[in-house]
Amino acid sequence: KSLSSVTIDSLRASLEKQEDFIVFSLIERARYPYNSFAYDPSFLGNQNCSFVELFFRETEAMEAKFGRYQNPEELPFFPDYTQPPLAPPHRFQNILHPPAASVNVSRRIWDMYFNDLLPLFTKKADDGNYQQTVASDLICLQALSRRIHSGRFVAEIKFRDSPQNYIPAIQAKDSETLMKLLTFTSVEEAVVKRVFKKAEIFGQNVNLGKNYVKESESKYKVEPSVAAKLYQEWVIPFTKQVEVGYLLRRLI
Ligand SMILES: C=C(O[C@@H]1C=C(C(=O)O)C=C[C@H]1O)C(=O)O
């Protein structure tokens, strides 16, 4: 890919594809109940960290060795525990402005996912599948982080497309004006509607009618309204915060 091949349309197309994976990841996580022991800091006794956090640190360390974070689109939740890659690096194209690329909302994504989102689409119960549960959490969180931190690329392209619009607000450190400049309400509305529809289509329970064994009472594996709320209340606002944070550092 050459520099000029990245456009606002190509980025929006990438965000749209990422929606599929995010919806499927939620559906996969919804197969397990909440499983609170996985999040209880006392569950592992003297490790003084939760089962889920330890699983993330160790998996990210292993994935880092195999090069996952060589790709500038991927960010670990626990960078202090990652390890250098084993293989010689591929030269990824990186269009980001280096001082701005470090904008990071991983902590907020983590807190939102565990405190706000999980209780909305998992049953309050425990089935002992703690490894499978946190492995599904990892998939969800990696997908959400990638999507939200894509805001860096979106901001870079918006800046390149019209630097004259952004430069005065960046120089004035005016976050509010930057937020207005980068917001496209009709795009956001379409995203939320599409995610609702994807959750309806991808997550419908399939029943064959009264002559067959009834497989499920509920209509959807994940309520479409929860997927839409995830985007409306968290994914889109966090993406925009990443965009603002990136732009504020774009002239450093
Ligand atoms: C990502 C963009 O920037 C903003 C954030 C959006 C989102 O997170 O989906 C959508 C529209 C914009 O308000 C974009 O313009 O596509």
The ligand as an ORCA input file, in Angstrom:
! r2SCAN-3c Opt
* xyz 0 1
  C     -14.378      7.561     12.382
  C     -14.839      8.746     11.963
  O     -14.934      9.886     12.783
  C     -16.049     10.115     13.616
  C     -16.332      8.876     14.348
  C     -17.133      7.917     13.802
  C     -17.116      6.511     14.311
  O     -16.447      6.254     15.316
  O     -17.739      5.632     13.687
  C     -17.975      8.258     12.727
  C     -18.021      9.525     12.214
  C     -17.239     10.623     12.793
  O     -18.104     11.416     13.573
  C     -15.276      8.961     10.576
  O     -15.406     10.118     10.188
  O     -15.492      7.965      9.878
*
